[in-house]
Amino acid sequence: MEVKSERHDTVCEAPTLLKLAEGLELWFKQDDRFFLPRGNVRLLIETPRAYESPLTSVFNQLFMMVLKDTLTEITYDAEIAGLWFEIRDTIEGIVVHIDGFNDKLLQLLEILVKTLRMCKVEQTQFDVYSREVKKKLDNARHSEPYGHVQTNTSFLNQGIMWRFMDKLAAFDLVTIDRLQLFIDSLFEQTRVQMLVTGNFEEREALAAASMVQSLLGSRALPEYARRVPRALLHEPGVYVHHALMPEKGNVNSCVDYSVYTGMTSDHRGRVVLDLLSLIMQEPFFDQLRTKEQLGYITYSTERKYNGGHMTLRLLVQSEASPIYVRMRIDHFLREFRSRLDEMTLEKFDGYVSSLRVAREEKIKNLFEESGRMWRHVSSGYYEFDRIATDLEILRTVSQRELLEFWDMYVDKQRASAYISLAATIWSTKIAQPTDEELEKFGDGVHAVHGSLEHDGERVLSVEHVDRVLRQMDEAGDDEERALERIISEYESMVKGEADVEKAVAKMRKPASHVRTAIAMAREQNKPVCGKADNGLLNMGVVRSPSGDWLFREASAFRATLRQSGAPVPTRPLVPKY
C-alpha cells in the first residue's frame, strides 16, 4: 500500500503519451492529487468487427453478457479485494475499465483480458442471453415517444448506428456457432487505446500495455481501418422527419428539434452555445410546459457530434399534433431573440458566472479525474486543457456576441446558412397528413387541422381548413373572426350530433390550441433556402409550400448525407518512448 508519487506545488492536468505505434496508444499519469494507494485503468480494444453490421453488433452485445456471466466468481473476489471493473461494448469495440487498490489491479486486468480472449460460449448461456437480448429488442418498440424520437435524431446525425429494428431484422441469423465464430475472429486485428492513472510508475504502465497486446495476439489495426465515430453533415435547409409510433396504444407524440450551430471544433462557438443553452433552459420549460402545458417532458439542451456539428436541441412530448408543437417551438425561438436583446448586463453576468462555477467544479477522486482525461483521449481531440480554454473564453464573451451567434445560426430569417432538423414521431391516435397534403398545404393549415382534432373535432378536412384560412386572409379577418368561421363550418356539418357544444366550448377557450394555431397560420415568414438538390424528390422526399424538406424514410435520406472527417487533435501527439 505504498504511495509512489511525491507531492509537488502544481497538479498536472494532462496525462503523458508514453507510446504511439500501430496498434497501441498508451497514456499515463501518476497520481499527484490524492496520494492514495489506488489506480484506474481504462482500455479500449478497437476492432472493426464489433459493429460492422446489425448482426455483429448483436453478437458483441451477446458476447458481453456471456462474458459477465463467466466472470461472476471473479467479480465477487474483486469486490473483496477492493476492486471494481466494467466491460462493455461500443461502436469501436470493447471497453475494459478497472478501479480500486492498485496492488492487485494489474493482475485483475490480466485475468479479464485472458478471459475476454479465450471465452467459450456454453449452450445454457446462449439460450438464456439470446432470449434476453431478443426480449430487450422487442421491448424497444414499446419505449416512450421521446425515446424513439431521440433514436431517430441520433440515426440522422451519427455516421455509424444500428437501430433496434435493424438488429431485430438480423436476429434470425443468431446461432451459438455463429456467435462463437464471431468471438474467435473478433480480435484478429485490433488497436489498443489505454489510460493508466493512479499509484503506478511508467514501467508498470508500459508492462501492462505489453501484456494486453501479448494476450490479445492480434495483428495491428491500420489507421485507415479504424471505425472512428463520425458525424453526418447536413446542407442548409429545414428538414422534418415524420415517423409513426410502433406501439398503437400511446396517445403521445414527440418533437425533437435541432438547430445546427457550427462545428464542434469551433472552441469559442462551443462556449457561446453552452451559455445560450443555459440561458434558454428555464424560459423554454416555463413557456411550453408550464404556461402552454404542451407536455410533461419538455426540455432544451445542446449536443456536440464528434467531428461534426453542434446543435441546440429542444424536445417536447405532447398529445398535440407534432406540426403544432414544432410551430410552437419555432414561435418560441422567434420571440426569444428579444429576450436576449433586452437582458440586463447583471443578469447576463449571472449566467456567465453560473457556467464558470460549473466549469471550475473540483475533481473529487481519482475515478473522476481518470474519466475526464479518458473523455478527451477517446474523443480524438485530446483537449486536456479544455476547462482552462473555456474559462478564458468565458472571460471575454459579451452579450453582443451572444446575439451575433443567435443571428448567425438560430434565427431562421437572419441566418445566411440556416440548418434545422425536426425528428417527429406521431401517435397512431392522431391523423397524420399524407405526402400530397404536406406538399399542398402549409404548416399553418395542418396545425389548425391537428388542433381541431385535439379539441375533439374530427369532421372538417384539411381542405375545409385551408378554405377558411384563405377566406380569413382575403377578408382581413382577425383570429376571432376566423375561429367563428371554423366553428360555423363545423356546426353546419354536425348539426344534431352529441358533444357539439362541448367541442365548440373547448375551441373558444382563450388558450385553446385552435385559437393559437390560427394566430400562427397568420404569421408570414419567408421560406428558408433549402438544399438545392431536386434529386431528393425522386427519393420520396416532399417539399412543403414553405420550402421545408419532409421525409419518412430515414435510411434513404441518411444515405444522401456526407460524413465528417475524423476529429483532429488539438495538440501534437509525440510519444515519450
C-alpha positions as CSV (number, residue, x, y, z in Angstrom):
1,M,0.0,0.0,0.0
2,E,3.0,2.3,-0.5
3,V,2.2,5.6,-2.2
4,K,4.7,6.1,-5.0
5,S,4.3,9.7,-6.1
6,E,5.8,12.8,-4.5
7,R,4.0,16.0,-3.6
8,H,4.5,19.0,-5.9
9,D,3.3,22.6,-5.8
10,T,1.3,22.1,-9.0
11,V,-1.0,19.4,-10.3
12,C,-0.6,18.2,-13.9
13,E,-4.0,18.2,-15.8
14,A,-2.9,16.1,-18.7
15,P,-1.5,12.5,-18.9
16,T,1.7,11.7,-20.8
17,L,1.7,9.9,-24.1
18,L,4.1,7.0,-23.4
19,K,3.7,5.1,-26.7
20,L,2.1,5.7,-30.0
21,A,2.6,2.9,-32.5
22,E,0.5,1.0,-35.0
23,G,-1.8,-1.0,-32.7
24,L,-1.1,0.9,-29.5
25,E,-1.8,4.3,-27.9
26,L,-0.7,4.4,-24.2
27,W,-1.3,7.3,-21.9
28,F,-0.1,7.5,-18.3
29,K,-0.5,9.9,-15.3
30,Q,0.9,9.2,-11.9
31,D,-1.4,10.4,-9.1
32,D,-0.3,13.8,-7.9
33,R,-3.6,15.0,-6.5
34,F,-5.0,12.4,-4.0
35,F,-1.9,10.4,-2.9
36,L,-3.8,7.2,-2.2
37,P,-2.8,3.6,-3.0
38,R,-5.4,3.4,-5.7
39,G,-5.3,3.1,-9.5
40,N,-7.6,3.3,-12.5
41,V,-7.1,1.7,-15.9
42,R,-9.3,2.3,-19.0
43,L,-8.8,0.3,-22.1
44,L,-10.5,0.4,-25.5
45,I,-9.9,-2.6,-27.7
46,E,-10.7,-1.3,-31.2
47,T,-11.9,-3.9,-33.6
48,P,-13.9,-3.2,-36.7
49,R,-15.7,-6.5,-36.5
50,A,-17.6,-5.4,-33.4
51,Y,-20.1,-3.0,-35.1
52,E,-19.7,-3.7,-38.9
53,S,-23.3,-4.8,-39.3
54,P,-26.5,-5.1,-37.2
55,L,-25.8,-8.9,-36.8
56,T,-22.2,-8.4,-35.4
57,S,-23.5,-5.7,-33.0
58,V,-26.0,-8.2,-31.6
59,F,-23.1,-10.8,-31.4
60,N,-21.0,-8.2,-29.5
61,Q,-23.9,-7.5,-27.1
62,L,-24.4,-11.2,-26.5
63,F,-20.7,-11.7,-26.0
64,M,-20.6,-9.1,-23.2
65,M,-23.5,-10.8,-21.4
66,V,-21.9,-14.2,-21.7
67,L,-18.6,-12.8,-20.5
68,K,-20.1,-11.1,-17.5
69,D,-21.7,-14.4,-16.6
70,T,-18.4,-16.2,-16.9
71,L,-16.7,-13.6,-14.7
72,T,-19.2,-13.9,-11.9
73,E,-16.9,-15.5,-9.4
74,I,-14.0,-13.1,-10.3
75,T,-16.4,-10.2,-9.8
76,Y,-17.0,-11.3,-6.2
77,D,-13.3,-11.9,-5.5
78,A,-12.5,-8.4,-6.9
79,E,-15.0,-6.7,-4.6
80,I,-13.4,-8.4,-1.6
81,A,-10.0,-7.1,-2.8
82,G,-11.4,-3.6,-3.1
83,L,-11.6,-3.6,-6.9
84,W,-14.3,-2.8,-9.3
85,F,-14.5,-3.5,-13.1
86,E,-16.7,-3.0,-16.0
87,I,-16.6,-4.5,-19.5
88,R,-19.0,-3.1,-22.2
89,D,-19.4,-3.0,-25.9
90,T,-19.1,0.2,-28.0
91,I,-19.3,1.2,-31.7
92,E,-15.5,1.0,-31.8
93,G,-15.1,-2.3,-30.0
94,I,-14.8,-3.3,-26.3
95,V,-14.1,-1.1,-23.3
96,V,-12.5,-2.5,-20.1
97,H,-12.4,-0.3,-17.0
98,I,-10.9,-1.2,-13.6
99,D,-10.8,0.9,-10.5
100,G,-9.6,0.3,-6.9
101,F,-6.5,-0.5,-4.9
102,N,-3.5,-0.6,-7.2
103,D,-1.6,-3.6,-5.7
104,K,-3.8,-6.3,-7.4
105,L,-5.3,-4.1,-10.1
106,L,-3.0,-5.1,-13.0
107,Q,-3.4,-8.8,-12.1
108,L,-7.1,-8.4,-12.4
109,L,-6.5,-6.7,-15.8
110,E,-4.6,-9.8,-17.0
111,I,-7.4,-12.1,-15.9
112,L,-10.0,-10.1,-17.6
113,V,-8.1,-9.9,-20.9
114,K,-7.3,-13.6,-20.8
115,T,-11.0,-14.4,-20.2
116,L,-12.0,-12.0,-23.0
117,R,-9.7,-13.6,-25.4
118,M,-10.4,-17.3,-24.6
119,C,-14.2,-17.1,-23.9
120,K,-16.2,-20.2,-25.0
121,V,-20.0,-20.0,-25.0
122,E,-21.9,-22.7,-23.3
123,Q,-25.3,-23.7,-24.7
124,T,-27.2,-22.7,-21.5
125,Q,-25.6,-19.3,-21.6
126,F,-26.5,-18.8,-25.2
127,D,-30.1,-19.9,-24.6
128,V,-30.6,-17.6,-21.7
129,Y,-28.9,-14.5,-23.1
130,S,-30.1,-14.7,-26.6
131,R,-33.7,-14.8,-25.3
132,E,-32.8,-11.8,-23.1
133,V,-31.3,-9.7,-25.9
134,K,-34.3,-10.6,-28.2
135,K,-36.7,-9.5,-25.4
136,K,-34.9,-6.2,-25.0
137,L,-35.1,-5.5,-28.7
138,D,-38.8,-6.5,-28.8
139,N,-39.5,-4.2,-25.8
140,A,-37.7,-1.3,-27.5
141,R,-40.7,-0.8,-29.7
142,H,-42.7,-0.1,-26.6
143,S,-40.5,2.8,-25.5
144,E,-41.9,6.2,-24.9
145,P,-42.2,8.6,-27.9
146,Y,-39.3,10.7,-26.6
147,G,-37.1,7.6,-26.6
148,H,-38.0,6.8,-30.2
149,V,-37.5,10.3,-31.5
150,Q,-34.1,10.7,-29.8
151,T,-33.1,7.4,-31.5
152,N,-34.2,8.9,-34.9
153,T,-32.3,12.1,-34.2
154,S,-29.1,10.2,-33.4
155,F,-29.6,8.0,-36.5
156,L,-29.8,11.1,-38.7
157,N,-26.7,12.6,-37.2
158,Q,-24.2,9.8,-36.4
159,G,-22.2,8.2,-39.1
160,I,-22.4,4.7,-37.6
161,M,-25.5,3.5,-35.9
162,W,-27.8,0.4,-35.9
163,R,-31.3,0.8,-34.6
164,F,-33.3,-1.9,-32.7
165,M,-35.4,-2.7,-35.9
166,D,-32.1,-3.3,-37.8
167,K,-30.9,-5.7,-35.2
168,L,-34.3,-7.5,-35.0
169,A,-34.3,-8.0,-38.7
170,A,-30.9,-9.8,-38.4
171,F,-31.8,-11.8,-35.3
172,D,-32.9,-15.0,-37.1
173,L,-29.2,-15.5,-38.0
174,V,-28.1,-15.6,-34.4
175,T,-26.9,-19.1,-33.5
176,I,-24.4,-20.4,-31.0
177,D,-22.0,-21.5,-33.7
178,R,-22.0,-18.1,-35.4
179,L,-21.6,-16.4,-32.0
180,Q,-18.5,-18.5,-31.2
181,L,-17.1,-17.9,-34.7
182,F,-17.6,-14.1,-34.1
183,I,-15.8,-14.2,-30.8
184,D,-12.9,-16.2,-32.2
185,S,-12.4,-13.8,-35.0
186,L,-13.1,-10.6,-33.1
187,F,-9.5,-9.9,-32.1
188,E,-7.7,-10.8,-35.4
189,Q,-6.9,-7.1,-35.9
190,T,-7.0,-4.6,-33.0
191,R,-5.8,-1.3,-31.8
192,V,-5.4,-0.8,-28.1
193,Q,-6.1,2.7,-26.6
194,M,-5.1,2.7,-22.9
195,L,-5.0,5.1,-20.0
196,V,-3.3,4.2,-16.8
197,T,-3.6,6.6,-13.8
198,G,-3.0,6.5,-10.1
199,N,-0.4,4.9,-7.8
200,F,1.7,3.4,-10.6
201,E,5.0,4.0,-12.3
202,E,5.7,4.4,-16.0
203,R,7.4,0.9,-16.2
204,E,4.2,-0.7,-14.8
205,A,2.0,1.1,-17.4
206,L,4.3,0.0,-20.2
207,A,4.4,-3.6,-18.9
208,A,0.6,-3.6,-18.7
209,A,0.2,-2.4,-22.3
210,S,2.7,-5.0,-23.5
211,M,0.8,-7.7,-21.5
212,V,-2.5,-6.7,-23.1
213,Q,-1.1,-6.8,-26.6
214,S,0.6,-10.2,-26.0
215,L,-2.6,-11.8,-24.6
216,L,-4.7,-10.5,-27.5
217,G,-2.3,-11.8,-30.0
218,S,-3.7,-9.6,-32.7
219,R,-2.3,-8.0,-35.8
220,A,-2.1,-4.2,-35.6
221,L,-5.2,-2.5,-36.9
222,P,-4.0,0.1,-39.5
223,E,-5.1,3.7,-39.1
224,Y,-7.2,3.7,-42.3
225,A,-9.2,0.7,-41.0
226,R,-10.3,2.3,-37.7
227,R,-14.1,2.8,-37.2
228,V,-13.8,6.3,-35.6
229,P,-17.3,7.7,-34.8
230,R,-18.1,10.4,-37.3
231,A,-21.0,12.8,-37.8
232,L,-23.3,13.3,-40.7
233,L,-23.3,16.7,-42.3
234,H,-26.5,18.5,-43.3
235,E,-26.7,21.1,-46.0
236,P,-28.5,24.4,-45.3
237,G,-32.2,24.0,-45.1
238,V,-35.1,22.9,-42.9
239,Y,-35.6,19.1,-42.6
240,V,-38.5,17.3,-41.0
241,H,-38.7,13.6,-40.4
242,H,-42.2,12.1,-39.9
243,A,-42.4,8.7,-38.2
244,L,-45.2,6.6,-36.7
245,M,-45.1,5.2,-33.2
246,P,-44.5,1.4,-33.4
247,E,-46.9,0.9,-30.4
248,K,-50.5,1.7,-31.1
249,G,-51.7,2.5,-27.5
250,N,-49.7,5.6,-26.7
251,V,-51.6,8.9,-27.0
252,N,-48.4,11.0,-27.0
253,S,-46.3,12.2,-29.9
254,C,-43.0,13.9,-29.7
255,V,-40.8,16.5,-31.5
256,D,-37.0,16.6,-31.2
257,Y,-36.0,19.9,-32.8
258,S,-32.3,20.5,-33.6
259,V,-30.8,23.8,-34.8
260,Y,-27.3,23.5,-36.1
261,T,-24.8,26.0,-34.6
262,G,-21.5,25.5,-36.3
263,M,-18.7,22.9,-35.9
264,T,-17.6,21.2,-32.7
265,S,-14.0,22.3,-33.5
266,D,-15.0,25.9,-33.0
267,H,-13.9,26.5,-29.4
268,R,-15.4,29.9,-29.0
269,G,-18.7,28.9,-30.6
270,R,-18.8,25.9,-28.3
271,V,-18.7,28.1,-25.2
272,V,-21.2,30.5,-26.6
273,L,-23.6,27.6,-27.3
274,D,-23.2,26.3,-23.7
275,L,-24.0,29.7,-22.4
276,L,-27.0,30.1,-24.7
277,S,-28.3,26.6,-23.7
278,L,-28.0,27.6,-20.0
279,I,-30.0,30.8,-20.6
280,M,-32.7,29.1,-22.6
281,Q,-33.4,26.1,-20.3
282,E,-35.8,27.7,-17.8
283,P,-37.7,30.0,-20.2
284,F,-38.3,27.2,-22.7
285,F,-39.7,24.9,-20.0
286,D,-41.7,27.7,-18.4
287,Q,-43.3,28.7,-21.7
288,L,-44.1,25.3,-23.3
289,R,-44.6,23.2,-20.3
290,T,-45.9,25.5,-17.5
291,K,-47.8,28.1,-19.5
292,E,-48.9,26.2,-22.6
293,Q,-49.0,22.8,-20.9
294,L,-47.9,21.0,-24.1
295,G,-46.5,18.0,-22.2
296,Y,-44.7,16.8,-19.1
297,I,-41.5,16.0,-21.0
298,T,-40.2,19.4,-22.2
299,Y,-36.6,20.5,-22.2
300,S,-33.8,22.2,-24.1
301,T,-30.1,21.3,-24.2
302,E,-27.1,21.2,-26.5
303,R,-25.3,18.4,-28.3
304,K,-21.9,18.1,-29.9
305,Y,-21.2,15.5,-32.5
306,N,-17.6,14.2,-32.8
307,G,-16.0,15.8,-35.9
308,G,-19.3,17.4,-36.9
309,H,-21.9,19.9,-36.0
310,M,-23.0,21.3,-32.7
311,T,-26.8,21.6,-32.1
312,L,-29.2,23.5,-29.9
313,R,-31.9,20.8,-29.1
314,L,-35.5,21.4,-28.0
315,L,-37.7,18.4,-27.2
316,V,-41.4,18.3,-26.3
317,Q,-43.6,15.2,-25.8
318,S,-47.2,16.0,-26.2
319,E,-50.7,14.8,-27.1
320,A,-50.9,17.7,-29.6
321,S,-50.1,17.4,-33.3
322,P,-46.3,17.3,-33.9
323,I,-46.8,20.0,-36.5
324,Y,-48.5,22.3,-34.0
325,V,-45.7,21.6,-31.4
326,R,-43.0,22.3,-34.0
327,M,-44.6,25.6,-34.8
328,R,-44.8,26.5,-31.1
329,I,-41.1,25.8,-30.8
330,D,-40.5,28.0,-33.9
331,H,-42.6,30.7,-32.3
332,F,-40.6,30.5,-29.0
333,L,-37.3,30.8,-30.9
334,R,-38.6,33.9,-32.8
335,E,-39.7,35.6,-29.6
336,F,-36.6,34.6,-27.6
337,R,-34.3,36.9,-29.5
338,S,-35.9,40.0,-28.0
339,R,-35.4,38.4,-24.6
340,L,-31.7,38.1,-25.2
341,D,-31.5,41.6,-26.6
342,E,-33.4,43.1,-23.6
343,M,-31.5,41.1,-20.9
344,T,-29.7,43.3,-18.4
345,L,-26.0,43.1,-18.0
346,E,-26.4,42.0,-14.4
347,K,-28.5,39.0,-15.5
348,F,-26.1,38.1,-18.3
349,D,-23.2,38.2,-15.9
350,G,-25.1,35.9,-13.6
351,Y,-25.4,33.3,-16.3
352,V,-21.7,33.6,-17.2
353,S,-20.9,33.2,-13.5
354,S,-23.1,30.1,-13.2
355,L,-21.4,28.5,-16.2
356,R,-18.0,29.4,-14.8
357,V,-18.8,27.8,-11.4
358,A,-19.8,24.6,-13.2
359,R,-16.6,24.6,-15.2
360,E,-14.5,25.2,-12.1
361,E,-16.0,22.3,-10.0
362,K,-13.2,20.4,-8.4
363,I,-12.4,16.8,-9.1
364,K,-13.4,14.7,-6.1
365,N,-11.5,11.5,-6.7
366,L,-9.2,9.5,-9.0
367,F,-12.2,7.9,-10.7
368,E,-13.5,11.4,-11.8
369,E,-10.0,12.6,-12.8
370,S,-9.5,9.5,-15.0
371,G,-12.9,9.8,-16.5
372,R,-12.3,13.4,-17.5
373,M,-9.0,12.5,-19.2
374,W,-10.4,9.5,-20.9
375,R,-13.2,11.6,-22.5
376,H,-10.5,13.8,-24.1
377,V,-8.5,10.7,-25.2
378,S,-11.4,8.7,-26.6
379,S,-12.9,11.8,-28.3
380,G,-9.8,12.1,-30.5
381,Y,-9.4,15.8,-29.7
382,Y,-7.0,15.4,-26.7
383,E,-8.2,18.7,-25.4
384,F,-6.9,18.2,-21.8
385,D,-6.8,22.0,-21.2
386,R,-10.4,22.4,-22.3
387,I,-11.6,23.8,-19.0
388,A,-8.9,26.4,-18.9
389,T,-9.7,27.3,-22.5
390,D,-13.4,27.6,-21.8
391,L,-12.8,29.7,-18.7
392,E,-10.5,32.0,-20.7
393,I,-13.2,32.4,-23.5
394,L,-15.9,33.0,-20.8
395,R,-14.0,36.0,-19.5
396,T,-14.3,37.7,-22.8
397,V,-17.8,36.6,-24.1
398,S,-20.2,39.6,-24.4
399,Q,-23.9,39.9,-24.7
400,R,-23.5,41.3,-28.2
401,E,-21.5,38.2,-29.2
402,L,-24.4,36.0,-27.9
403,L,-26.8,37.9,-30.2
404,E,-24.5,37.7,-33.2
405,F,-24.2,33.9,-32.6
406,W,-28.0,33.7,-32.4
407,D,-28.4,35.6,-35.7
408,M,-25.7,33.6,-37.4
409,Y,-27.2,30.2,-36.6
410,V,-30.5,30.2,-34.7
411,D,-32.6,33.0,-36.2
412,K,-34.3,31.4,-39.3
413,Q,-34.7,34.7,-41.0
414,R,-31.3,36.2,-40.3
415,A,-29.0,33.2,-40.7
416,S,-27.4,33.0,-44.1
417,A,-26.9,29.2,-43.9
418,Y,-29.7,28.1,-41.5
419,I,-29.9,24.4,-40.8
420,S,-32.5,22.6,-38.7
421,L,-33.8,19.1,-38.3
422,A,-37.0,18.2,-36.5
423,A,-37.5,14.5,-35.8
424,T,-41.2,13.9,-35.1
425,I,-43.0,10.8,-34.1
426,W,-46.8,10.6,-34.3
427,S,-49.2,8.8,-32.1
428,T,-51.4,6.3,-34.0
429,K,-54.3,8.1,-32.4
430,I,-53.5,11.3,-34.4
431,A,-54.3,11.5,-38.2
432,Q,-51.0,12.0,-40.0
433,P,-51.1,14.1,-43.2
434,T,-50.4,12.3,-46.4
435,D,-47.4,13.3,-48.6
436,E,-49.8,15.0,-51.0
437,E,-51.3,17.1,-48.2
438,L,-47.9,18.0,-46.8
439,E,-46.8,19.2,-50.3
440,K,-50.0,21.1,-51.0
441,F,-50.9,22.8,-47.7
442,G,-48.7,24.8,-45.3
443,D,-47.8,24.1,-41.7
444,G,-50.4,26.6,-40.5
445,V,-53.2,24.6,-42.2
446,H,-52.0,21.4,-40.7
447,A,-51.6,22.9,-37.3
448,V,-55.2,24.2,-37.2
449,H,-56.5,20.9,-38.5
450,G,-54.5,18.9,-36.0
451,S,-55.7,21.3,-33.2
452,L,-59.3,20.8,-34.2
453,E,-58.8,17.1,-33.9
454,H,-57.0,17.6,-30.5
455,D,-60.1,19.5,-29.3
456,G,-62.5,16.8,-30.3
457,E,-63.5,17.9,-33.9
458,R,-62.8,15.2,-36.5
459,V,-65.2,16.3,-39.2
460,L,-63.5,19.1,-41.1
461,S,-61.0,18.1,-43.7
462,V,-57.7,19.8,-44.4
463,E,-59.3,21.3,-47.5
464,H,-62.1,22.8,-45.3
465,V,-59.5,24.4,-43.0
466,D,-57.4,25.7,-45.9
467,R,-60.5,27.3,-47.5
468,V,-61.5,29.1,-44.2
469,L,-57.9,30.4,-43.7
470,R,-57.9,31.7,-47.2
471,Q,-61.2,33.5,-46.6
472,M,-59.7,34.9,-43.5
473,D,-56.7,36.3,-45.4
474,E,-58.9,37.7,-48.2
475,A,-61.3,39.4,-45.8
476,G,-58.7,40.6,-43.5
477,D,-60.3,38.8,-40.5
478,D,-58.7,38.7,-37.2
479,E,-58.2,35.4,-35.3
480,E,-61.5,35.7,-33.5
481,R,-63.5,36.0,-36.7
482,A,-61.5,33.2,-38.3
483,L,-62.3,31.0,-35.3
484,E,-66.0,31.7,-35.7
485,R,-65.8,30.9,-39.4
486,I,-64.4,27.5,-38.5
487,I,-66.9,26.9,-35.7
488,S,-69.8,27.8,-38.1
489,E,-68.5,25.4,-40.7
490,Y,-68.1,22.7,-38.0
491,E,-71.7,23.2,-36.6
492,S,-73.3,23.1,-40.1
493,M,-71.7,19.7,-40.7
494,V,-72.5,18.0,-37.3
495,K,-75.9,19.5,-36.6
496,G,-77.8,17.4,-34.1
497,E,-74.9,15.3,-33.0
498,A,-73.9,14.9,-29.4
499,D,-71.0,16.7,-27.8
500,V,-71.1,19.6,-30.3
501,E,-71.4,22.2,-27.6
502,K,-68.6,20.7,-25.6
503,A,-66.2,20.7,-28.6
504,V,-67.2,24.3,-29.5
505,A,-66.7,25.5,-25.9
506,K,-63.2,23.9,-26.0
507,M,-62.3,25.7,-29.2
508,R,-63.5,29.1,-27.8
509,K,-61.3,28.9,-24.7
510,P,-58.7,31.8,-24.6
511,A,-55.8,29.3,-24.6
512,S,-57.2,26.7,-27.0
513,H,-54.9,25.1,-29.5
514,V,-57.2,26.0,-32.3
515,R,-57.1,29.7,-31.5
516,T,-53.3,29.6,-31.1
517,A,-52.9,27.7,-34.4
518,I,-55.0,30.3,-36.3
519,A,-52.7,33.0,-35.0
520,M,-49.6,31.1,-36.1
521,A,-51.2,30.5,-39.5
522,R,-51.4,34.3,-40.0
523,E,-47.7,34.8,-39.3
524,Q,-46.0,35.2,-42.6
525,N,-42.3,34.2,-42.8
526,K,-40.2,34.0,-45.9
527,P,-39.2,30.4,-46.8
528,V,-35.7,29.3,-45.8
529,C,-33.4,28.5,-48.8
530,G,-33.3,24.7,-48.8
531,K,-30.9,22.2,-50.2
532,A,-30.6,22.7,-54.0
533,D,-31.0,19.1,-54.9
534,N,-34.2,18.2,-56.6
535,G,-32.9,14.6,-56.7
536,L,-34.3,14.3,-53.2
537,L,-37.8,14.5,-54.7
538,N,-37.1,11.3,-56.6
539,M,-36.5,9.5,-53.3
540,G,-39.9,10.2,-51.8
541,V,-38.8,13.5,-50.0
542,V,-41.6,16.1,-50.2
543,R,-41.1,19.9,-50.5
544,S,-43.6,21.9,-48.4
545,P,-45.0,25.2,-49.6
546,S,-42.6,27.0,-47.2
547,G,-39.6,25.2,-48.7
548,D,-39.1,22.6,-45.9
549,W,-37.9,19.1,-46.8
550,L,-40.2,16.5,-45.4
551,F,-39.4,12.8,-45.4
552,R,-40.5,9.5,-43.8
553,E,-37.7,7.0,-44.8
554,A,-34.8,7.9,-42.5
555,S,-32.5,5.4,-44.0
556,A,-32.9,6.6,-47.6
557,F,-32.5,10.3,-46.6
558,R,-29.5,9.4,-44.4
559,A,-27.8,7.8,-47.3
560,T,-27.6,11.2,-49.1
561,L,-25.6,12.8,-46.3
562,R,-21.8,13.3,-46.3
563,Q,-19.8,12.1,-43.3
564,S,-17.5,14.3,-41.4
565,G,-13.8,13.7,-41.2
566,A,-12.3,12.2,-38.0
567,P,-11.6,14.5,-35.1
568,V,-8.4,16.5,-35.5
569,P,-6.1,16.5,-32.3
570,T,-5.7,19.9,-30.7
571,R,-2.1,19.1,-29.8
572,P,0.8,17.2,-31.4
573,L,0.9,13.6,-30.4
574,V,4.5,13.0,-29.6
575,P,5.2,9.8,-27.6
576,K,7.8,9.7,-24.8
577,Y,9.2,6.3,-25.9
